[in-house]
Structures are given as structure tokens and as C-alpha cells.
Amino acid sequence: QVQLVESGGGLVQAGGSLRLSCAASGSKFPISSMGWYRQAPGKQRELVATITRRGDTNYSDSVKDRFTISRDNAKNTVYLQMRSLKPEDTAVYYCNADFPLTGLYWGQGTQVTVSS
């Protein structure tokens, strides 16, 4: 079955950087869009960034100019480079992958904590 495994989360001071990775496996079909979402305690899950197979990107206003999403189609992997991190970026970050023939899949989440 399809699995998405995130890595790269952790604790960082405000102003620091982290790079998240998410590798999809278990399907021979190509992935269309991939994305990152986050959920802070007591809040709803929100969009961070998405990227299409050809590389078109979309960002939430809160992370635009600080975060960069990219992907490696050969590796079925999506990345999120996070810079100038703020305490309000603290959340569990989830990746997803849209397989047109089988549906949308989510990773298990990785914790990002930004200390002030």
C-alpha cells in the first residue's frame, strides 16, 4: 500500500532553518500534486505549500518568501525548506500526495518546534 514518510522535523531557535522531506512509496502510478500542511495545537490543519508534478507552486501568505517547496519526481519525494522560522510556525507538519488513480494519501506528521 501507499506510504508517505516524513523526516527532518525538530527543535530550532527562532530565525533558524529546517528542511523537511517526505518520501512516497508503494505505488507504480505517478503522483500529480504534493503538498505540506500543518496543524498547531487547538487549531485546524492549514495549507503551507503545494507543488504540481511540473513544478508549479502555491504558498500560504504566512510562509511566502520564507519557505520553499520542491520535489524530485524520480524519487517520489517532496521537500520543504523552511527559513527565518518563527514561534508561530510551531506545529505538526504533514505531507500529502495525490495519486490520480488511487486518491490522496497523508503522512504521519513530523513535529516542528520553534523556540523564541
C-alpha positions in Angstrom: 0.0 0.0 0.0 1.0 3.6 -0.4 3.1 5.1 2.4 4.3 8.6 3.0 7.2 9.0 5.4 8.2 12.5 6.7 11.5 13.4 8.2 13.5 16.4 9.2 11.4 17.9 12.0 12.8 19.0 15.3 13.5 21.9 17.7 15.1 25.1 16.3 15.5 28.6 17.6 13.6 31.5 16.0 15.4 32.7 12.9 16.7 29.2 12.2 16.1 26.8 9.4 14.9 23.3 8.9 14.4 21.1 5.8 11.5 18.6 5.8 11.4 15.6 3.4 8.5 13.3 2.5 9.0 10.1 0.5 6.1 8.2 -1.0 6.3 4.5 -1.8 4.1 1.6 -2.6 2.6 2.7 -5.9 3.7 2.4 -9.5 1.5 5.3 -10.6 2.8 8.9 -11.0 1.9 11.5 -8.4 0.2 14.6 -9.5 0.3 17.2 -6.8 2.2 17.0 -3.5 1.9 19.3 -0.5 2.7 20.3 3.0 0.1 21.2 5.7 0.5 21.9 9.3 -1.6 21.8 12.5 -0.9 23.7 15.6 -2.4 22.7 19.0 -6.0 23.8 19.2 -6.1 24.8 15.5 -7.3 23.3 12.3 -4.9 21.9 9.7 -3.9 24.5 7.3 -2.2 24.7 3.9 1.5 25.5 3.9 2.5 24.9 0.3 1.7 22.7 -2.7 3.6 21.7 -5.9 2.4 20.2 -9.1 4.2 17.5 -11.0 5.6 20.0 -13.4 6.7 22.3 -10.6 4.0 25.0 -10.2 3.9 26.1 -6.6 1.5 27.7 -4.2 2.2 29.1 -0.8 0.1 30.4 2.1 0.7 34.1 2.8 2.2 33.3 6.2 5.1 31.4 4.7 5.6 33.0 1.4 9.2 34.3 0.9 10.4 32.1 3.9 9.6 28.6 2.8 10.4 26.8 -0.4 8.7 23.6 -1.6 10.4 21.4 -4.2 10.1 17.8 -5.4 12.1 15.0 -7.0 9.7 13.1 -9.3 12.2 10.3 -9.8 12.3 9.7 -6.1 8.6 10.5 -5.4 9.8 12.9 -2.7 8.7 16.4 -1.7 10.8 18.8 0.3 10.1 21.9 2.4 12.9 24.2 3.1 12.0 26.5 6.0 14.0 29.6 6.7 13.6 32.5 9.2 11.4 30.3 11.4 9.1 31.9 13.9 7.5 30.6 17.1 4.1 30.7 15.3 5.5 28.1 12.8 5.4 25.5 15.6 3.1 22.7 14.5 2.9 19.1 13.3 3.7 19.2 9.6 2.0 16.7 7.3 2.8 15.9 3.7 0.3 14.6 1.2 0.4 13.1 -2.3 -2.3 12.9 -4.9 -2.4 9.8 -7.0 -4.9 10.4 -9.7 -5.9 6.7 -10.0 -6.0 5.9 -6.3 -6.6 9.0 -4.3 -5.0 11.3 -1.7 -2.6 10.0 0.9 -1.2 11.6 4.0 2.0 11.1 6.0 2.0 10.6 9.8 3.3 14.0 10.6 6.6 15.4 11.9 6.8 17.9 14.8 8.5 21.3 14.2 9.0 23.4 17.3 10.4 26.9 17.1 11.6 28.4 20.4 11.7 32.2 21.0 
